[in-house]
Amino acid sequence: MSVVAMNQSQMSEAEHALRVDLAAAFRLADRFGWSQLVWNHITARCPDNPDHFLINPMGVRWDEMTASLLVKVDIAGNTIQVIDGEGLVPKPGFVIHSGVFEARSDINAIVHTHTNDGVAVSALKDGLQPICMEGLFFYNSMGFHPFEGTSMDNDERSRLAKSLGNNKAMIMQNHGPLTVGSSVGEAFVLMYWLQRACEIQMKVLASNAEWTRVPAETAEHYSRQESDPRDITEDFRPGVHEWPALKRLLDRDDPGYVQ
């Protein structure tokens, strides 16, 4: 990948707003305990060119991410545009995220984490179970991707996209959870619920007590309730209300992300 210098005067208002949102997602994810040193990625498709996306560079902690540190990457892996920093991007992050963006034009943001409970659930033979409302949100709408190693091979991109299908969440086996959305806010809030579901499941399993799986008929009914367009309007989709509230939290306590 070649590196192209970029200054803020070349940036559209839409891209700047997206950078601010994406930087906020990193800081909030760290606040919730989802970060793993400098690894893993949250990405967003650029509004001015659907073949470009923003990604975090190597070596930057999630709690120190800013709008200007994010790197613009060509979806084919040809160029990187940098405002601040060296702009190095780990190959696995590029492979996973570019594969999804290339296959799903409806997706504008992706969150992928390696949290303890998320990875633990990904290692279970039966995966995420219908044992709580947070988990039922993903009932029959979850992709599954078999473990292939450290996602260094470009040809895995098409298999990742096929595994995700038309879903907005996926468990990468022995690897961790991934969520996608039409916005940074939607992808982030979906990961919040998926992470909560994983945490609850692992607590239940650790209790060594007898537990109850929600019957399939009830789980399917819940899933229909959550997806029925007569009941779930645009105003109640994930991220519409939660994301502005979360950003207000950052604006109060940690406003440096906007730089």
C-alpha positions in Angstrom: 0.0 0.0 0.0 1.3 3.5 -0.9 1.0 6.4 1.5 -0.5 9.7 0.4 -0.3 12.8 2.7 -3.6 14.6 3.3 -4.5 17.8 5.1 -7.7 18.8 6.7 -8.5 21.4 4.1 -9.0 18.5 1.6 -11.6 16.9 3.8 -15.4 17.3 3.2 -17.7 18.2 6.1 -19.2 14.7 5.8 -15.9 13.0 6.2 -14.9 15.1 9.2 -18.2 14.2 10.9 -17.6 10.5 10.2 -14.1 10.7 11.6 -15.5 12.3 14.8 -18.1 9.5 15.1 -15.5 6.8 14.5 -13.0 8.2 17.0 -15.9 8.4 19.5 -16.6 4.7 18.9 -13.0 3.8 19.8 -13.0 5.8 23.0 -16.4 4.5 24.1 -15.4 0.9 23.2 -12.3 1.3 25.4 -14.5 2.7 28.2 -16.7 -0.4 28.0 -13.6 -2.7 28.2 -13.6 -3.9 24.6 -10.1 -2.8 23.6 -7.1 -5.1 23.5 -3.9 -3.0 23.7 -3.6 -1.5 20.1 -5.3 -4.3 18.2 -8.6 -5.0 16.5 -10.6 -2.5 14.4 -13.7 -0.3 14.0 -14.1 1.0 10.5 -16.4 3.2 8.5 -17.1 3.7 4.8 -16.2 7.1 3.5 -19.2 9.2 2.5 -17.5 10.8 -0.6 -16.2 7.5 -2.1 -17.8 4.1 -1.3 -14.5 2.4 -2.2 -12.7 4.1 0.6 -13.0 3.4 4.3 -11.5 4.7 7.6 -9.6 2.4 9.9 -7.4 2.8 13.0 -3.6 2.7 12.4 -1.2 0.3 14.1 0.1 1.3 17.5 -2.6 3.7 18.6 -4.6 2.7 21.8 -8.3 3.0 21.5 -8.5 5.4 24.4 -6.2 7.9 22.6 -7.9 7.7 19.1 -8.7 11.0 17.5 -10.5 12.0 14.3 -7.2 13.0 12.6 -5.4 9.7 13.5 -7.7 7.6 11.4 -6.4 6.3 8.1 -8.2 6.3 4.8 -7.7 3.0 2.9 -8.7 2.1 -0.6 -11.0 -1.0 -0.6 -8.6 -2.8 -3.0 -5.7 -2.1 -0.7 -3.9 0.3 -3.1 -3.6 3.5 -1.1 -3.6 5.0 2.4 -4.3 8.6 3.0 -2.9 10.0 6.3 -3.5 13.3 8.2 -1.5 12.5 11.4 0.9 9.7 12.2 2.5 6.9 10.1 -0.7 5.3 8.9 0.3 1.7 9.1 -2.6 -0.8 9.0 -2.3 -4.4 10.0 -3.2 -6.8 7.2 -5.9 -8.8 9.1 -7.8 -5.6 9.8 -7.8 -4.8 6.1 -8.8 -8.3 5.0 -11.7 -8.6 7.4 -13.2 -5.1 6.9 -12.6 -4.7 3.2 -14.2 -8.0 2.5 -17.4 -6.9 4.2 -17.5 -3.4 2.7 -16.9 -4.8 -0.8 -19.7 -7.3 -0.6 -22.3 -5.2 1.3 -23.1 -1.8 -0.2 -25.7 -1.3 2.6 -23.0 -1.4 5.3 -21.2 1.7 6.3 -19.6 0.7 9.6 -18.0 -2.5 11.2 -17.0 -3.3 14.8 -14.8 -6.3 15.5 -13.6 -7.1 19.0 -11.7 -9.8 20.9 -13.3 -9.4 24.3 -12.9 -12.3 26.8 -16.6 -13.2 26.8 -17.0 -12.7 23.1 -14.1 -15.0 22.2 -15.3 -17.5 24.8 -18.7 -17.7 23.2 -17.0 -18.0 19.8 -15.2 -21.1 21.1 -18.4 -22.9 22.3 -19.6 -25.6 20.0 -23.2 -24.3 20.2 -22.2 -20.6 20.1 -24.6 -17.9 21.3 -27.6 -19.4 23.0 -31.2 -18.0 23.3 -31.1 -17.5 27.1 -31.6 -13.7 27.4 -33.3 -10.8 25.6 -30.0 -9.5 24.5 -29.2 -12.8 22.8 -32.6 -13.2 21.3 -32.1 -9.9 19.4 -29.7 -11.9 17.2 -31.8 -15.1 17.0 -31.8 -16.5 13.4 -30.0 -13.4 12.3 -26.4 -14.3 13.1 -23.6 -15.3 10.7 -20.9 -17.8 11.6 -17.4 -17.9 10.1 -15.1 -20.9 10.7 -11.6 -20.1 12.0 -9.0 -19.8 9.2 -6.1 -18.4 11.2 -5.0 -14.7 11.3 -7.0 -13.5 8.4 -3.9 -12.6 6.3 -5.1 -14.1 3.0 -7.0 -11.8 0.6 -9.1 -14.7 -0.6 -10.6 -15.0 2.8 -12.5 -11.8 2.2 -15.1 -13.4 0.0 -15.6 -16.2 2.5 -16.1 -13.7 5.4 -18.7 -11.9 3.4 -20.5 -15.1 2.5 -20.5 -16.1 6.2 -22.0 -12.8 7.2 -24.7 -13.0 4.5 -27.4 -10.5 5.0 -27.0 -10.4 8.7 -25.8 -7.5 10.9 -23.8 -9.7 13.3 -21.4 -12.6 13.1 -19.5 -14.9 15.3 -16.0 -15.6 14.0 -15.2 -19.1 15.4 -12.4 -19.1 18.1 -11.8 -15.4 17.2 -14.6 -13.0 18.3 -17.8 -11.2 17.5 -18.4 -8.7 14.6 -21.3 -6.4 14.0 -22.1 -4.1 11.1 -24.5 -1.3 10.5 -25.7 1.5 8.2 -23.9 3.9 10.6 -21.2 3.9 13.2 -23.9 4.3 15.9 -25.9 1.3 14.7 -22.8 -1.0 14.4 -21.6 0.1 17.9 -24.9 -0.4 19.6 -25.4 -3.8 18.0 -22.0 -4.8 19.4 -23.0 -3.5 22.8 -26.0 -5.8 22.8 -24.0 -8.8 21.4 -21.3 -8.2 24.0 -23.9 -8.1 26.8 -25.4 -11.4 25.5 -22.0 -13.0 25.6 -21.3 -11.8 29.1 -24.7 -13.0 30.4 -24.2 -16.4 28.7 -20.8 -17.0 30.2 -22.0 -16.0 33.7 -24.9 -18.4 33.4 -22.6 -21.2 32.3 -20.1 -20.4 35.0 -22.8 -20.7 37.7 -22.9 -24.5 37.2 -26.7 -24.2 37.9 -29.4 -25.6 35.7 -30.4 -23.0 33.1 -33.3 -22.5 30.8 -33.1 -22.0 27.0 -35.9 -19.9 25.5 -38.1 -22.3 23.4 -37.6 -21.9 19.6 -41.2 -20.9 19.1 -40.9 -18.1 21.7 -37.5 -17.0 20.4 -38.9 -16.8 16.8 -41.8 -14.7 18.1 -39.4 -12.3 19.8 -37.3 -12.1 16.7 -40.4 -11.2 14.6 -41.4 -8.6 17.2 -38.0 -6.9 16.9 -38.0 -6.9 13.1 -41.6 -6.1 12.3 -41.6 -2.9 10.3 -45.0 -2.0 11.7 -43.5 -1.8 15.2 -39.8 -1.0 14.6 -39.6 2.3 12.8 -36.5 4.3 11.9 -36.7 6.1 15.2 -36.2 2.9 17.2 -33.5 1.2 15.2 -30.2 0.5 17.1 -28.1 3.7 17.6 -30.7 6.3 16.7 -31.2 7.3 20.4 -28.3 5.6 22.1 -25.5 7.0 19.9 -26.2 10.7 20.5 -26.5 9.9 24.3 -23.1 8.1 24.3 -21.4 10.9 22.4 -22.7 13.4 25.0 -21.0 11.3 27.6 -17.7 11.7 25.8 -18.2 15.4 25.2 -18.5 15.8 29.0 -15.7 13.5 30.1 -13.3 12.9 27.2 -13.7 15.6 24.4 -10.3 15.1 22.9 -11.5 12.5 20.4 -12.7 15.3 18.0 -9.2 16.5 17.3 
